[in-house]
């Protein structure tokens, strides 16, 4: 069964825009995944730990026949491949990949929570997600309604990467 998944991407180390673009290409090449579509890139202020560089964020949509745990494992393998280190919560990072949505499934395990429990509070996730699926319904309401309720200062669209828009 094919499921549509949404993945948040973020980076603030080692040429973050290039890291996110390379991660989009890697997502497009994942086994049992197809139809990648990517949002624009956004520059955003850090959340949580503020003493670090700004982030480059984006959201990708893809169709997959992987199970949610298998997709998560692939995302974590990509993070490791890109050199992700988990030194402390909200630390600077080369690449962060979060599984936001996996079809309409609700998953709550120690390893995975879907829908992502804090995405409705984060403009750096909602703005790029709204480009791809503005009418998409989250448990808290539509993507656009959640975005309108978020503080959006410190977020700015950078570009629309043409090579990443369609897969």
Secondary structure by P-SEA (a helix, b strand, c coil): cbbbbbbbbbbcccaaaaaaaaaaaaaaacccccbbbbccbbbbcccccccccbbbbbbbbbbbcccaaaaaaaaaaaaaaaccccccccccccbbbbbcccccccccccccccccccccccaaaaaaaaacccccccccccaaaaaaacccccccccccccccccc
